[in-house]
Amino acid sequence: MKLTFPLFVLSLIASTTSFIASATNHLTIEELRVEKAQLAMPMLTDYFDWSKFKGKWSTITDYAVGQRAMNQIGDELWQYSKQQAQNGKLVDDRPLYWTRLSIHSYVKSMNNNFTQAELVSLLESFENSSRGYSDMGYVKVTDKRIFLTGFDPFLLDRNLKQSNPSGLAALLLDGKIIKYSAIIDGVKKTITAEINTAMVPVRYEDFDQGEIESLLAPFYALNSVDLITTISMGRSDFDLEHYPGLRRSSTAPDNVNVYTGANKTNPLIPSLLKSPLLGDEFVLFSLPYQAMMKAKGKYKINDNRGVTILVSGKDESAKAEDITANNLAELSDKISVQGGGGGYLSNEISYRSIVLRNKLGSTIPTGHIHTPRISGFDEKINQAIIAQIEAMLIQALTEI
């Protein structure tokens, strides 16, 4: 199903998306990590057979043919990664991430007749299809539709073998049918939902170029799904982030080692297509959190209402202060340092999605799930986390 939406929406959001920053053939920091990652994780080298693409790519000189080839290999990688995870053959999000970068590196290193602009566009096609952006149609007959996003692994210079449960959730839950059955007024009723997913990069520039707005605008413009949840790895338990904040304050780099210069006493407003991102300092999520908190599993599920604001000290210097808000009105005159989801891209994807929802007048319940944090990779812990995410979504069916 191809999603379309009015032209006025296009003027509101970003129509150009990821990898504009990689407009040269030089390998990025992300791509330069691939060789070291393959040595550290030998299963990466024979994870996905793209030898036919290698043999064909060097002979392609026509842009249209190249675009079809890039779309195809990206979709094949996405589908293969889902199948491997869902069939239990390799329940791991990392091979998709590193194979994507390996193909990127190969394409950028080959001599060809494409102009620089064409090469950027071709890489963009591959990037989108390998993240599931070209596979967002709902094909099954169900009562409800759910869309969720996961993230790539991140902070890889700290731990090259790091996994991200949210990315694995995207692989394991894409295309899945969930259902909730209950006896209501003496009658057994069953609600079904199809889940669709996509994988989001951990790069500030992609966010600034409107990747999240471009991805989600069709859903909000058409009210075509019944719930949207963004997911990322967070703290010790599950956190449902009540109040996302506008500003970045994390001192951590993204996956291409870009630092924003922000910190807790100097929180910065992100961009949208070279202009400051417009919105209130804090926004309110709309997930059916009370139902979702009933989901059984290994971990506690918190309704996180904690945020960090900027205040003036006695010497008029700025300082960060942690507070807990009972309602959005309490935050109306505050300057955001951290939303419930922190000051990094986890918070930002939630903030951007809610602001976009509100601008487009959508009624789709939207919000962010922070999963428990893992160190490196642990298949059993990852699967326990994903099982509890699924249980939360099943509980949500009672209210959406």
N, C-alpha and C positions, 0 to 999 in steps of 0.2 A: 504494500500500500504506500503510495507516494503521498507525502504530506505537503500541502501548499497552504499559504496564508497571504493575507492582503498586503499590497505594496506598502501601505503605511507602516506595517510592522517591520518591513525590511529597513525602512528609514530609522526605525527606533533602535534596532539592534545591530549587532555585527554580522555582516554577511561574509566577511573574510575570517578565516579561522587559523588553525595552528600552523606552526613552522615558518611563519613569515620571517622570523628572526634568523632562520637557517637559509638565507637566500644566496649562499655561496656553496661551492663544492667542498669547502673545508669542513672536516668532521667536527662535530660539536663535542663538548665534554662528555655528554651522554654516550655518543657513539665511540669515543675513544676508550671507554671502559669495557667495551665488548670483549676484546682479546683477553683481558685479565679475568673477566667473568667466565669465559669459556674454560680457562685453566682451573678456576676455582670450582666450577660446576660442570663436569665433563658431560653430563646428560644434555647440555645445550647444543653440542656440536652435531648430534644426529637426531635432534628432537623432531624437526620438520624438514622434509625433503623438498628443497626448492631448486634442485639441480636443473630441471627443465627450464625454469625461468632464467637461470644464469646463462644457459646455452642460447636461449632465444633473445635475451635482452640486448646483447652486443650487436645483434643484426637489425634491431629496430631503429628506423630513422624517422618514421612518420609519427607525428604527435598523437593523432587519434588512436593509432595502433598502440602506442606506448601507454596512453591513458587506460585503454582496455586491459592491457597486460598488468598495469599497476593495481587497478581495481580488482582484478581477478586474483592476483597473488595475495593481496591484502585480505580479501574475503576468504580465500582458502585457509590462510593462517588463522583467522578468527574462528572459522567453523571447525577447523582441526583442533584448535585449543579447547573449544567448548566440548567437543566430543571426547577428547582425552580425559578431561576433568569429569564430565558427567558419566562416562563409562568406567570411571575408577582406574584408568590406566596410568595417568599421571595427574594427581590432584594437586596442582601447583600452578600459581599465577606467573611465576618468574620466567619460564621458557617463552611465553608469548611476548613479554616485554623485551627480553634480550634478543630474540629472533627478529623482532620488528626492527630493532636498532642495527642488527647485522645486515639485514636487507637494505636498510637505509644507507649504510656505509658502502655497501657494494655498488649501489646505483650511483652514488655521488662520486665514487672513485673511477667509474668507467668513462672512457672517452666516447662521446656521442655527438650527434649533430643538433642537439636541442639547444635552444637559447636558454639563458639563465632563468628567464621568466617561465618558460615551458618546464624546465626541470623542477622549479619550485612547485608548480602546479601539479606535476606528476607525483612528486613526493607527498603532496597534500592529499591526492587521491588515495594513495597507498595508506597514508596515516589514518585517514577517515575509515576506510574499509576494514583495516586491521584492528580498529577500535570498536567495531560494531555499529558505526554511524550509518552504514548503508544497509543495515539489517534490523531496522526498527519497525517493521510492519507487524501488525497483529493478525495472525492467520487462523486462530482457533475460535470456536464458538464458546464464549464464556459470558458470565454475568458482568464481570468487572475486568478492568485492565490496569496493570501496575507497571510503572517505569522506574528503574533505579539505575544509579551510576556507581561505579567503583573507581578506584585510583590505581595508578602504577605504583610499584615499590618506590621508596624514596629514602633520602639520607644515605645514599649508597657508598659514599666515601667513609662513612662510619662502619657500615656493614654491607659489603658487596653482595652477600647472600640473603639480604633482607627480602622477606615476602610481605604482601599486603592482603590481609583477609578480605578487605572490601573488593579488591580486584578478583580474588577467587570467588567471591559471592557473585560477581557479574558473570563469571564463566559458568558456575554451577546452576544459577537460577535462570539464565536466559532461555526463554521458550517453555519454562516449566508451568504446569497448571497446578494451582493450589486450591484447596476448598475448605470451607467451614460448614459443619453440619450441626444443627441444633434443633431441639424440640420447642416450637413456638406455638402456644395456644393448642397444645396437644397434637400438633402436626410437625412432622420432621421436614425441615427445610435445609437445602444445601446451596451455598453460594460458591461459585467458582470464579477464578481469576487467572488470566494469562500474564506472566511476567516477561517484560522485555528489558534488556540492559545495554549499557555501553561502558567503555573504559576511558577514563579521563587522564590526561597527562598532568604531571606535577611540574609545571613551568609557568612562571608569572606572566611571561609574554603572551602565552596562549590565552590566559584569562583576560589580559589587557586588550587583546585583539577581538574579544567577544565570543570565544569558543563556547562558553556555557550558554550565553543568550542565543546563539545560533542553533545549538543543539536542542534547547528546550522550547523555544518560541512556538514551533508548530503545535506542540501539545497544548500550550496555554491559549494560543489564539483560537483553537478549535474545541477546547475542552474535551479532547479526544481520549483521555485516560481518566482513571478514577483516583489515582494516587501517584505522587512522585516523591521518591525519597533518594537523597544523596547519601552515600556511605563512605566513611574513611576510618582509618585506624586511629585510636585515641588513647584512652587511659586504662585503668585496671578493670573496669566493668563496662557495661553498655551505658551510654549517655544519649538521651534524646534532647537535642539542643534547642531550648525554648526561645532564646533571644540571640540570634546571630547579629554581629556587629559590622559596621561599615568598614572599619579601618584595618590595615595590616600593622602588626606590631612584632611579629616573629623575627628573630635574628637569624633564623635558619635559612640556608640557601635552598633554591629549587634544584631540580635534577640537572640543570646545566650550570650549576654553581653561581647563579645570579643572586645577589643580595639586594634587598630593596633599600637598605639604609634606615629602615624603621626600627624602633624599639619601644619599650613600654612607656617611655616619657616623650617619645616622638612618633606616635602612630600616624601612618600615612594613608591617604585616600587612594585607592586603586584607580586605574584608568579604564575607559571603554572607548576604543578607537581614538586614542590620543586626547580625549577630554576626561576630566574627572568624573568618576562614577557618581551619579546623582541618586540620592536616597537619604532616608532618615538615619540617624546614628545607630539605632537599633530597630529591628523588625521582629515580628511575632510569627513563629511557625504555626502550622495548622494540622499537624499529624494527629490522628486519633490516639494520643499517647496513653490515655488511661486504659484503653483496651489493649494496646501493645505491651504495656507493662505487666500484663497478666501472663505473658508468654513464659512457659516453663523452660528451664535450661540451666546450664552450669553457672551462669553469671547473673549478678544483680542487674536490673534495668533501672536507671535513674532518670527522673524528670529533672534535668539540669537547668536551673534558673539562675545560676551564677554567671556574672559578667565582671569585666574590669573596666573602670572608668578613669578618666583623667581629671585630677583635682589640683588645686593650687595649695602649696604648703604655706606655712607661716612666713617663709622668706620669699613667697610668691614664685618659687620654683615649682615646676610641674611634677606630679608624682602619680603613680598608678595606685588605685584602690579597688580591692575586690569587694563586691557587694552581691546580695541576692535580691532579685526583684520579684515582687508578687504579681505585678502586672506591667504592661507596656507603658502606662502613663507615668510610672515612677522613673522611667528612663528618658522621658521626652526632652528634658533639658540637659542631659548628660552627654559628654564626649566619649565615644567608644575607644577603648584600647584593645579589649578582647571581647568578642561575643562568647556565648556559651561554648562554641566550638574552638575557641582560641584566637590566635592572631595570624594564622597561616591559611593555606588554601582550603583546608577542611571547613573552616568558618566561612571563607569567602564564597565557596560554591553554594553553600546554603543561603547566604545573604543574597547573592545574585539571583538565584532561582526564585526566592520569595519576592524580591523587588520586581522582577519581570512578571511574575504571576499577578502581582497587584496592579502593575501598569496596564496589563492586558485585560484586566477585569475578570480573571479566571477564578473558578470556584474549586479548582483541584487541590485537595489537601496536600501540603508540601512541607518537607522538613528534612532534618539531618539525623542520621544514626552514627554515633561514634562507637566503633567496636573496641573490645579489649585489645591492648597492645601485645604483640608477640616480639620476641627477639630472634631474628634470623628466620627460621622456618620450622614449623612443627605441624605435620599433617593432621594429627588427631585434634590438636587445639584449634586449628583452622576449621576443621569440619564441625567441631562443637559450636564454634562461633557462627558458622553459616547456618547450621540447624536452628539455632536460636533466632537468627534473623528471619528465617522462613517462618518460624513459629510466631514472631511478631507480626509479620505480614498476614498470616492466617487470622490472627486475632483482629487485625485492622479491618478485615472483611465484614465484621459485625457492624461497623460504623460508617463505611464509605458507600 
